[in-house]
Amino acid sequence: MTGRLELIVGPMRSNKTAELLRRVEIRRQYAKQHVLLLKPSADTKAAAGVVESRNTNGCGKMEAIEFPFVDPWSAMPILTATEQNIGKRLECVAIDEGQFVQDLFLFTKRLLESGHDVMVSGLELDFRGLPFGEMLQLSWLVRTFAGNLTELVAYCSCGAKALYPQRFIDGKPASYGSPVIMAGDNYEPRCAEHFVLPGRPH
């Protein structure tokens, strides 16, 4: 029996992490399931070993297993040890900030094939408006493993639906050539009209 994939996507400030934590809490509290919460090391939004939402309502933060974003497979021994400890298969693995995770597609596919439900939240687009990591590829797994896709919405300051994460460096829109992953930046959701990308080649 294979697992099911719950994919949670949306732009910045759309409450992706809050929704992931809400679902983890529901499984733990009401279904009495064991959920392993993971976060990639590239996520600097919260302290090490913690998944935290910017939304202070509801489940604000939870302890998580942190793994090197280049090697999600390093979390597998922890999953195996947890199952040995509880004496059964762990029901669900939840991953926040999935856009940072290398090998996300194959890692998620392996978990699903081994019978684990998987929840992944993350950005579909990076600050350049291009596919971020392997998040878009996971839609194939949603279809194949009879899962579901939740698209959350954020709004630009003008009130229009936000499509893009606008990155700022020192208070100014980041240029196209800046690194995809970097510390010390910040974001806000922007609509297509107000999205600014200096140095865009096209």
C-alpha positions as CSV (number, residue, x, y, z in Angstrom):
1,M,0.0,0.0,0.0
2,T,1.4,3.4,-1.0
3,G,1.1,6.6,0.8
4,R,-0.6,9.9,-0.2
5,L,1.0,13.2,-0.9
6,E,-0.4,16.5,0.4
7,L,1.3,19.3,-1.4
8,I,0.9,22.9,0.0
9,V,2.0,25.7,-2.3
10,G,1.7,29.4,-2.6
11,P,3.7,32.7,-2.6
12,M,5.3,34.3,0.4
13,R,2.9,35.2,3.3
14,S,0.3,32.8,2.2
15,N,0.5,30.8,5.4
16,K,2.0,27.6,3.9
17,T,3.9,26.7,7.1
18,A,0.9,27.5,9.3
19,E,-1.2,25.1,7.2
20,L,1.4,22.4,7.4
21,L,1.7,22.7,11.2
22,R,-2.1,22.7,11.5
23,R,-2.3,19.4,9.6
24,V,0.6,17.9,11.6
25,E,-1.2,18.8,14.8
26,I,-4.6,17.4,13.6
27,R,-2.9,14.0,12.8
28,R,-1.1,13.9,16.1
29,Q,-4.0,15.1,18.3
30,Y,-7.0,13.5,16.7
31,A,-5.8,10.6,14.6
32,K,-3.1,9.7,17.2
33,Q,-0.6,9.4,14.3
34,H,3.1,9.6,14.5
35,V,4.4,12.4,12.2
36,L,8.0,13.1,11.6
37,L,8.5,16.9,10.9
38,L,11.6,17.7,8.8
39,K,13.2,21.0,7.8
40,P,16.1,21.7,5.5
41,S,19.1,23.5,6.8
42,A,18.7,26.2,4.2
43,D,15.6,27.4,6.0
44,T,16.7,30.3,8.2
45,K,13.2,31.6,9.0
46,A,13.3,30.0,12.4
47,A,15.9,28.7,14.9
48,A,17.7,25.4,14.2
49,G,15.5,22.4,14.8
50,V,12.3,24.4,14.7
51,V,9.6,25.0,12.1
52,E,7.9,28.3,12.8
53,S,5.1,30.2,11.0
54,R,5.1,34.0,10.7
55,N,1.4,33.7,11.4
56,T,1.0,33.9,15.2
57,N,-2.5,32.4,15.2
58,G,-2.9,28.7,15.7
59,C,0.1,26.4,15.7
60,G,3.0,28.9,15.8
61,K,6.0,26.5,15.9
62,M,7.0,22.9,16.4
63,E,10.3,21.1,17.0
64,A,11.6,19.4,13.8
65,I,14.5,17.3,12.6
66,E,16.9,19.4,10.6
67,F,18.8,17.9,7.7
68,P,21.4,19.2,5.2
69,F,19.3,20.6,2.3
70,V,21.6,18.8,-0.2
71,D,21.0,15.4,1.5
72,P,17.4,14.6,2.6
73,W,18.4,10.9,2.7
74,S,20.3,11.6,5.9
75,A,16.9,11.7,7.6
76,M,16.1,8.1,6.8
77,P,18.1,6.6,9.7
78,I,16.1,8.8,12.0
79,L,12.8,7.6,10.5
80,T,14.0,4.0,10.8
81,A,15.0,4.5,14.5
82,T,11.6,6.2,15.2
83,E,9.7,3.2,13.7
84,Q,11.8,0.8,15.8
85,N,11.1,2.8,18.9
86,I,7.3,3.0,18.3
87,G,7.1,-0.6,17.0
88,K,5.2,0.2,13.8
89,R,5.4,2.2,10.5
90,L,5.5,5.9,11.0
91,E,2.3,7.2,9.4
92,C,3.4,10.5,8.0
93,V,6.5,12.6,7.1
94,A,6.1,16.4,6.8
95,I,8.6,18.6,5.1
96,D,8.6,22.4,5.3
97,E,10.3,24.8,2.8
98,G,10.5,22.0,0.3
99,Q,11.8,24.3,-2.4
100,F,15.2,24.2,-0.7
101,V,15.5,20.4,-0.7
102,Q,17.7,18.7,-3.3
103,D,16.5,15.3,-4.5
104,L,13.0,16.2,-3.2
105,F,11.2,14.3,-6.0
106,L,13.0,11.0,-5.5
107,F,13.0,11.4,-1.7
108,T,9.2,12.0,-1.6
109,K,8.6,9.2,-4.1
110,R,10.6,6.7,-2.0
111,L,8.6,7.6,1.1
112,L,5.3,7.3,-0.7
113,E,6.3,3.9,-2.2
114,S,7.2,2.6,1.3
115,G,3.7,3.4,2.5
116,H,4.2,6.7,4.3
117,D,1.9,9.7,3.8
118,V,3.9,12.8,3.0
119,M,3.1,16.5,3.4
120,V,5.3,19.1,1.7
121,S,4.9,22.9,1.8
122,G,6.9,25.3,-0.2
123,L,7.3,28.0,-2.9
124,E,6.8,27.1,-6.5
125,L,8.7,30.2,-7.8
126,D,11.9,31.8,-6.7
127,F,12.5,35.6,-6.6
128,R,13.2,35.6,-10.3
129,G,9.8,34.1,-11.1
130,L,11.3,30.8,-12.2
131,P,10.6,27.3,-10.8
132,F,12.1,26.9,-7.4
133,G,13.8,23.6,-6.7
134,E,11.6,20.5,-7.4
135,M,8.3,21.8,-6.1
136,L,6.6,21.9,-9.4
137,Q,7.7,18.4,-10.2
138,L,5.8,17.1,-7.2
139,S,2.5,17.7,-8.9
140,W,3.1,14.5,-10.9
141,L,3.4,12.6,-7.6
142,V,0.1,14.1,-6.4
143,R,-1.6,12.7,-9.5
144,T,0.1,9.4,-9.4
145,F,-0.3,8.7,-5.7
146,A,-3.9,10.0,-5.5
147,G,-2.9,12.9,-3.3
148,N,-4.1,16.5,-3.2
149,L,-2.7,19.9,-4.0
150,T,-3.6,23.0,-1.9
151,E,-2.9,26.3,-3.5
152,L,-2.8,29.1,-0.9
153,V,-3.2,32.8,-1.8
154,A,-1.4,35.9,-0.7
155,Y,-2.0,39.5,-1.7
156,C,0.1,42.4,-3.0
157,S,0.0,45.6,-1.1
158,C,-2.2,47.0,-3.9
159,G,-4.9,44.4,-3.1
160,A,-4.3,42.2,-6.2
161,K,-3.5,38.5,-6.0
162,A,0.2,38.0,-5.5
163,L,2.0,35.7,-7.8
164,Y,5.7,36.4,-7.1
165,P,8.0,36.6,-4.1
166,Q,9.7,40.0,-4.3
167,R,13.1,39.9,-2.7
168,F,14.8,42.9,-1.2
169,I,18.4,43.4,-0.4
170,D,19.3,46.5,1.7
171,G,15.7,47.7,1.0
172,K,16.0,47.5,-2.8
173,P,14.6,44.9,-5.2
174,A,17.2,42.2,-5.7
175,S,18.8,41.9,-9.2
176,Y,18.3,38.9,-11.4
177,G,21.9,37.8,-10.9
178,S,21.9,37.5,-7.1
179,P,22.1,34.0,-5.6
180,V,18.9,32.0,-5.3
181,I,19.6,31.1,-1.7
182,M,21.2,33.8,0.5
183,A,21.1,35.0,4.1
184,G,19.9,38.4,5.2
185,D,17.3,38.9,2.5
186,N,13.6,39.5,3.0
187,Y,10.5,39.2,0.9
188,E,7.0,40.4,0.3
189,P,4.3,39.1,-2.1
190,R,3.8,41.0,-5.3
191,C,1.3,40.9,-8.2
192,A,2.6,40.8,-11.8
193,E,2.2,44.6,-12.1
194,H,4.3,45.5,-9.1
195,F,6.9,42.7,-9.3
196,V,10.3,44.3,-10.0
197,L,13.4,42.4,-11.2
198,P,16.4,44.5,-12.2
199,G,18.6,42.9,-14.8
200,R,16.0,40.5,-16.0
201,P,17.3,39.1,-19.4
202,H,13.9,38.9,-21.1
